[in-house]
């Protein structure tokens, strides 16, 4: 891990910058320290930074909160004048990946949570255009208010930004849950303050800005995913039409090695477009933790404390007694009234090859020509119908201490199930040796799996977390896998694995950064992207 310290502006430079920024956005929307002004966090705090860390290495020096695109442009120009680095967040809810903390200590947070316009929701074509401050709750509530037959994709926790989640390549649970692929059209403030629109938006008043991603000429959208080459201020996002018929399905398998046929079958069904949304897979520890059986909670609670983990002998005994399954996949079927019974039969046939498989479902057969509504489905454990929730936040305190934390390791792995199982066995062993519980949140796609390991920890266990992640990064790279995103503390470590042809991709990103952002103003160190020619901004050597 790099201790990415650099020369940051002194107090007088920051004072002049904040004074000038307050003339643009108002003093109430300027925080001259990191202690206040952020959206409320998991413990009611309103401070900026990583809510799950007690260290100062990623702490910002303050924040500015614009509400208009023009304000963003003016603040970026000010930052260039004063040489003040900005770290952009949409709502700062990037839990497990650093929250509103910055790679570089002392950045000023450019907090876009006041930019809350839902500029358009189109039911006929199934899209919305939103600003960075629009949360998944906001978009869902607007769709409900207008009575539109749309199911917006939402992640596990709905208080984050639609835009922010998308440009970090996050995902949700409807057929449009691969958010970076459902994005269409961007508006971007460039590092010099100029405003750019991508795709068809490059033409003023073009009517297909949120409909056709390609545009004319080079596709620019990809430059602004997980990068620090611009500030995205609007996106178009495609939304799934509400189906006529719907079923949410759980497939449970009893043995640890059953992960292989479970994943292989799921990904095959996705490639054949029988399953349209991304299945998620839980392991026995997660199933026990989320169980509604009091005796299960009583058994695992004996071990749920800092510097401890639930032994697998205990988990296997729970599985044998209560038949929770070692793995459980969650997904849904979407279709017409006529299609749903046939799809359900196909699912039963496809999984019948796994001994001891259990398939359950909740079915909404619907009526021809009538859309299933969110009111009929109600809130689900996994939000396949696009109903946002905050329920998963409850797991943070499961290690017997208030103010619990989590961090994610998220490698991309081929989808046969064989590769995932081999990676899992190594990662599970590393996790147990570090005295943590392996919490699986695997997500299956047609041609890859996101093998998310969610590690729950307490503030006193940060040193063990760093040691565990060092091993996970090394093991994953040796197996040929790389996470799709990471915590701000590990961005340089992840970028160091991009070693093809003498790390040409890292060098190319640096050249773009030097060209577009010569002063190194925007989110220095984001995704391991640094300027080569900014004397006052240098990452320290890798540890």
N, C-alpha and C positions, 0 to 999 in steps of 0.2 A: 504494500500500500504506500502511496506517496503521501507525505505530509506536505500538501500543496500550498505552502506559504509563499507569499510574494510581497513585494513592496506595495503597500496600500496607501491611499491618500491620508495625509495628516489631518488633524482636527480642523485646522483653519480652512483647508481646501474643502473638506466636507461641509463646514459651516456655510461657505460661500455657495456651494452646490445646493444645499438644502434651502437656503434663502431664496435662490433663484427658482427652485422647483416649487416652493410655496407660492410664489407669485403666479404660477401656472395652475396649480391644482388646489391651492388653499392650504393654510397651515394645518388644518384639521386632517388633511390627507398626506401629511409628511410625518414620519417617525424618525426622530433624530437619534434614537437608540433602537435596539432590537426588541425592547421589552414590551412594546404595545403596538396595536394597530392591525394585527393579523386576524383572520377569521378564527373563531373559537375552536380550540383543539379538543383532544380526547379527554383532558382533565379540566376543561374550562379555561385553559390558558389562552392569552391573546398575544404571546410573544412569537417572534420569528425564529427560525432555525429548525433543526431536527428535533421533533418532540421526543424521540427515543434515544437521545444521546446526552450524556453529561459532560462531554468534552467541548472545548471552545474552538476546535480546529476548523469548523465549518460555520461559525457564527457570523452573521452579517452585521454591518455597522448601523443599519437603519433601513428605512423603506420609503417609497413614494407610490401613491395610489391614484393613477389617472382614471378618468371615467370616459374619455373620448380618444379616438385615434389620433386626432391632432395633438392632444396632450402628450401621447406617447412619442410622437415625432419630435416635439419640442424638448422633451426630457432627454431623448437620445442625443439630440444636438448639444444640449447642455453638458451631458456626460463627456462628449468628445472635447468640449472646450476645457473642462476642468480635469480631464483624465481620471474620471471616477468610474470604476467598473460596476456594471449593473448585472444583477442575476434575476432573470425573468421567471415569475410564477404566475399561473392563471388563477388558482385559488389556494395554492400551497398545501393541498391535501395529498401529496405524493407519499403516502404512508408506506414505510418499508424501504423507501428509496431516498430518503433524506428530507422529506417534508418541504419546508421553505428554506432549508439550509443550502449554502453554496459550496461549490468545490473550494473556492478561494475565500479564506477568512477575510472579513471586512468589506465584502461587496455591499452595495446598496440594492435591496430587493426592489425590483420593479414589479409591484403587486397589481395584477389586472382584475382583481375580483369585483371591482366596481363597474366593470364593463359588462353589463348584464342584459344587453339587448338580444332578444330572439327576433331576428330580422324578418324571418319568413318560415312558415311551416306549410308545406304543400302536400295535401292528402292525395291528390290525383297521381302525382309522380313519386311520392314517397321520399321527401327530403326536408331538411331544415337548414337554415343559415344562422349561425350563432356567433356571439362574441366570447372571449375567454372566461368571463365571470359566470356564464350560464352553467349551472350544475345539472346533473342528471335528474334530480328532483324538479328543477325549474322546467326543463323541457317536458318531462312527463306530465307535470301539472298543467302546463299550457295546452298540451294535447288533450287532456281530460276536460279542461275548461271549455275548449272549443268543440268537444264531442267528436274528435277525429278518429277514424279507424286506423290507427297506426300504433305499432309496438316499438318504441325506441329501445335500442340496445343499451343496457346499463351494466357496469361492472359489479363486483360483489358488494362494494360500499358505494352508495349513490351520491355522497356529498361532494365529490370531486368535479372537476371541470370537464365538460364534453370535449372541448377543444384541447385542453391540456393532456387529457388521457389519450386522445387520438394522436397528437404529434409526438408523444412518447411511445407510440405503437402499443398502447393498451388494448384491452379487449373486453367484450361483454358476452351475452349469452343468447341473443336472437340470431337468426340467419345473417344479419348484418353485424355480427359481433366482432369481426376482424376489423376494428375501427379504421386502421390505416388504409385498408383496401376500400372501405365504404366512404372515405373522405373524397370530396370532389370540389375543387376550387379553394384557393387560399387568398387572403389579403395579408401582406407582410410589410412591416416597417423594417427597412434595411438599416445597416449600422450607421449610415450617414443621415438617417431620418427620412429618406425618400420612401414613397409608398408604391408597392408592387402588387399586382394581382396576377395569379398564375392561370394556366389553362385558358379557357375561353374568356376569362375575366380580363385578359390582356386587351380585349376590345371593349370600349366603353358601352355600357348598357346591353351587353350580350345576354340573351335570354337563356343560354345553355350553360352558364357559369357553374351551377350546381348539378348539371346533368351529364356532361362529357368531360372527363378528367384530362384527356390528352392535350387539347388545344392545338395550336399550330407551332411547329418547331420543337426545340428541346423541351422535355418535361421538367419543370423546375420544382414541383412540389417536394420531391424527395430530398432536396437540399435542406429543407427546413424541418425534417423529422429528426428528433434527438440531436439537434445541432445548435450552434451558437452563431449562425450566419444571418439571422433575422428574427424578428418578433412577430409571431402570427397573431393577427388581430381579428380575423374572421375565417371561418371555414364553412363549406357546405358538407353535410353529412347525410348519407342515404339511410332511410328508415324502412323497416319491414312492415308491409301492410298487415293489419290484423287478419288472421285466417278465419275461414268458416268453421273449421274443426281443428281440435288441438288435443294433444295428449302429452303429459309430462311423465317420463319413464325413469325407473331406477333398475339397474342391472347389477346384482350382487354375485360375487364369486368367492368360494370359501378358502382357496389356497393362495399362498404368497406367489407361487409361480404362475397362477392363473392370470397374472397381469399380462403375460405375453399374448394369449388368444383373445383376451378382452380388448386390448388396444388394437391388435391386428384386425379384429372383426369390426370394431368401431370405425377405424380409418378406411377400411374397404367400403363399408356402407356409406361413408361420406363421399368417397370418390365416385360412387354410383348415384349420388344425389338422393339417397333414401333418407339419411339423416342430414338435415340442412344447417343445424346450429352446432356449435362446438361442445362436445361432451366434456364434462369435467370428471375427474376421478379422485376419490378420497380413499385413504388407507385406513387400517384398523385403528390406529391411534386417533385420527380425526373422527372416525365413526364413534369411537368410545367417548371422546370429548364432547361431541355434539348429541350424544344419545339422550333420550328422554327417560331412560331407565335409572331410577335412583340408586339401585345396587351397583350399577356400572360406575356411576360417578363416585360412589363411596369407595370402590376398589381402587380406582386410579388416583383419587385424591390423596391417598397415602404417600404418593410419590410426586405430586404436583407442587413443587417448591423449587426455589433457586438451587442450582448445583445438583440437580437430580433429574432422573428421567424414569418413565414407566418401563419396567423390564418387559421384553417381548414375551417371556414366559407368562406374565400376567395378562398381556393382551391376547395371547393365544388361548388362554383359559377362558377369558371373557367371550371370545369368538365361539369356542366350543359350547359354552353354556347358553349364550343368548343369540347365537346365529346372526351376528351382525354382518358377517362376511369379512374377508381380509381386504377386499377392494370393492368399491361401489362406484358405478358410473351413472351420471345424471345427464339426461338430454331430453329433447322434446321432438314431437312430430307436428308438422304444420301442413295443412292441405285443405282440400275440399271435403264436403260431407261424404262423397263417394270414395275418396281416396283413403281416408283414415283407417277403416277396418282392414283394408289390404296392407297398408303400411305396418299395422300392428302384427298381422300374421307374418309378415316378412321379418320383423324384428325377432319374434319368437323362434322362427326357423333358423335364423342366422346364429343365434346364441345357444341353440340346443346342443351344439357339439362340446360345450364346456360342462364337465361333470359337476353337479351340485349347484348349477346356476339358478338364481331366483330372479324373476322378472315381475315387477309390479308397475302399475301405471294409474294415473288419474286422468280420466277421459272427459272431453267436452265435445260431444258429437255435433252440436250446433244445428243450424237450419240452413237450407240452400239460400244463398244470396245474403245471409246475415253474418256480420262479423262477431267473433267472440270478443267480449269486452273485459277490461281489467277488473271491473266490479264483479264479474262472474268468477274469474280465476282467483282473485285475492292474492295477498302477498305470499310469495313462495320462498322456500329455503334457498333455492338457486333461481335467480330472476329470469327464467326463460321467456316470460311474457312481458318483460320490460318494466316491471314494477320495482322501483328503487327501494332500498332498505339500508338501515344502519345496523341491523342485528349482528353481523359478524364482529363488530367492535367488542362484543362481550367476551370474546376469547382472550383478549389482551391481558386480562387479570387472572388467567387460569393457572398461573404458576404460584398462586397463593399470596400475591402481593399486588397492592394497588399501584397504578402507574406502570402497568406492564407494557412491553414493547414487542415489535416484530420486525423482521428483515427477510427479504426474499432472495433466493438464488434460483435463476430461471433459465436453464440451458435449453437450446433448441436441438431436438433429437429426431432421427428418422422414425417413421410411424409404424413399423412392423410389430412393435412390442418387445422384440428381442433386445434391441439396443437400449431401450428404456429400462428394461429389467436389469441389464448388466450395469448401467450407470447407477440405477437406484440402489443396488446392493452395495456398491462402493460408498455412495453418499450416505446411505443409512448407517453404515459402519462408522464412518467419520463422525456422524452426528451423535451417535450413541457414545463414542469414545470421548466426545466433548461434553457429555452429560446434558444433551438436549434431546427433545422428542422430535422424530421425523414426522412432519405434518405435510401430507401430500395434497397438492392442488394442481394435479396434472391436467392439461388441456389438449385435447386431440383435434387435429385438423387433417384434411385429406392427405397431406404430404409432409407433415411434421408434427411433433408433439412439443408443447412447452412444458418441460418437466419442473414445474415450480415446487420448490421446497420452501415452505413458510416456517421460519424458526421463531418461536415465541421465547422471549428472554426478559430478564429484569435489568435495571440499570447497573447493578453490581456485577453483571456477567459480560460486560462489553469486551474485556480482554479475551475471554474464551470465544466470543463471537468472531473477533478478528482472526484468531488462530484457526477456527473452523473454516472461515471463508478463504483464508490463504490456501488451505488444503483442498477445498472444493474447486477453487479456480485452477489449481495445479492439476488435480485429478481430471477435471473436465477437459482441459486442454490436451492432456496426454491421451484421452479417449477420442479426441477430435471434435469436441463440442464447445460452444461458446454461448453465454447468456445473451438474451436479446436486449436486456437493459440491466442497470445495476444502481446501487446506492451511490451517492456522490463521493463517498469515501473510497470507492473502488473503481472509479471511472478510468483513472490512469492505468491501473492494473489490467483492466479489461482491454484497453486500447493497446497495451504492450503485447497482447496475444495476436494482434493483427500483423503478423510477421512476414506474409508473403512478399517475395521480391524486395527484401530489405525494407519491409514496412511501408511499401509505396502508398497504401491508402492513407496512412497517418500523415505521411509527407504531403500528399495531395491535398488533404483537408487543411493542413497548415498553410499551404500556398493560397487556397481559397480564402482562409481566414485573414491572411496578410493583405490580400487584394481587396476584400469586401469590408474588412474591419481593421484597418491599419493601426488604430489606436488600442485595439484589444478591449473594446468597451463592453461587448455583449457576452455575458455568462462565461468568463474565462475558465477553461478546463472542462466545460461541458462535453461529455462523451470523449474525453481525452484530447479535445481539439484546442491547441494553443497557438498563439502567434509565435513566429520565429524571430521577429524583428522589433519587438517592443521591449525596450531596455528595462522598464519599470515593472514588467510582469513576467516573471520566470517561475516555472514549477521547479521545486527542489528535486535533487536526484532521487531515483527510485530506491526504496529500502530493500 
